[in-house]
Amino acid sequence: MDNNQVPLSVMMENANGKLTAAFSQIAQETHLPAYLLEGIVAGILSDIRKQKNIELAADYAAMNKADKADNTESEEKTDG
């Protein structure tokens, strides 16, 4: 089953489990105290938010481009 057929809720839960397991492994391996790990996680979250904003801007640009193309087609059909 490819990702397009897996419900988003299942994909999110799988990702959550993998992230939690990875975090636990890193915490055990590094022996860093929680307050230092918190700072690292905050930095990672900031990076994720930046990537989300980039993706959102790209999605809006793609939607606007598609809308303009649809409008151009509609205008050409009504003119012709």
C-alpha positions, -999 to +999 in steps of 0.1 A: +000+000+000+015+033-010+013+066+010-016+078-011-038+050+001-028+052+038-051+075+058-033+107+070-041+099+106-023+066+103+007+083+086+008+109+114+007+083+141+035+063+125+056+094+122+049+103+159+060+069+170+092+070+150+101+105+162+094+095+198+115+064+195+144+084+179+142+110+205+143+084+233+173+067+217+192+100+213+184+109+249+198+076+262+229+077+240+239+113+248+230+114+285+221+151+281+197+166+307+162+174+296+167+211+297+194+209+271+174+185+249+145+209+252+167+236+235+177+213+207+141+203+201+130+239+201+156+246+174+144+216+154+108+228+157+119+262+144+134+246+114+103+226+108+081+257+110+104+275+085+100+245+061+062+245+066+061+282+057+081+275+025+059+247+015+027+267+022+040+296+001+048+272-027+013+256-025-003+291-027+019+300-057+009+268-074-028+274-067-026+309-080-008+298-111-035+271-118-062+297-112-047+321-137-043+293-162-080+283-157-091+320-161-070+324-192-086+293-208-121+305-199-114+339-214-101+323-246-131+301-249-155+330-245-136+352-269-133+325-296 
